[in-house]
């Protein structure tokens, strides 16, 4: 999760510069999670209506937009990282609080 947070927060932490660190299985997983969260953030900032359902260990985020709906299952840690973005906080409102 620290690698995902660093990919999201530090623009200088590039995939090309840290290729060896991000080529490990953990690094590839961090890149995949980062891209997934970035895609969700982009959809939310584009104006998609969202609903959040919290379950025991994960969070279901359902987005409804012009082109259809999308459901994303996130761990609580991934949802916390996603909600750190001001654009996501604005889109989700009170649902962005843990």
Secondary structure, DSSP 8 states (H G I E B T S, - for coil): -HHHHHHHH-TT--TTTTHHHHTSHHHHHHHHHHHHHHHHHHHHHTT-EEEEEE-SSEEEEEEEETTEEEEEEEEHHHHHHHTTSHHHHHHHGGGG--
